[in-house]
C-alpha cells in the first residue's frame, strides 16, 4: 500500500505527470489507484519525498 503525506504536499503535481494513479484533489496529490505500477516512479520524482510504500 502507498501513502502520500498530504500535509507536506506543495501541490507541484510532478508526481501526476509520472503516474496516472495519482491525481490532484483540492490542490494536493492523492493516490486514486493503489495498483498502478507507476507509483514507485512517482515516489522517486517527488521533490519532497512524501510518497512512500507502507
N, C-alpha and C positions, 0 to 999 in steps of 0.2 A: 504494500500500500504506500502511496505517495502523499506527501503533505506539503502545503505551502504556508509559511509563517506570514500570514496576511498583514500582521501588524508591522512588518518590516518591508513590505512591498512598496516600491516607489512608483508603481504604475507605468514602467517604461515599455512594457509589452514585448520585450526582446524574446521572452520565452514563448509567446504566442506565435511568433514568426518561425520558431523551430518546431512547434508541436501543436497539432490540431486538437490534442487532448486537453489543452489549456485555453481558456477564454478570459477576456477581461469582463468583470462584473462589478459595476459601481466603482470603476477606477482601479480595481485590484485584480491580480491574477487569481484564477480559480480553476482547479482541476475538474473537468467535466467528464473525463473518460479515464478511469484508473487503468484500463487495459491498453492504452495507447503505448506503442513501443518507442515512441519518440520522447517520452518523459525524461529519460536519462539524459538525452541531448539537451533538453530544455534546462535541466538542472545544471549542466556544465556551463551554459552560456549566461546564466543568471548573474548579474553583476553583484548582487548582494548574497548569493549562495543560500537562498531561503527555500529552495525546492529540495526536499530530502525524502529518501525512501525510509519508511519506518516499519 
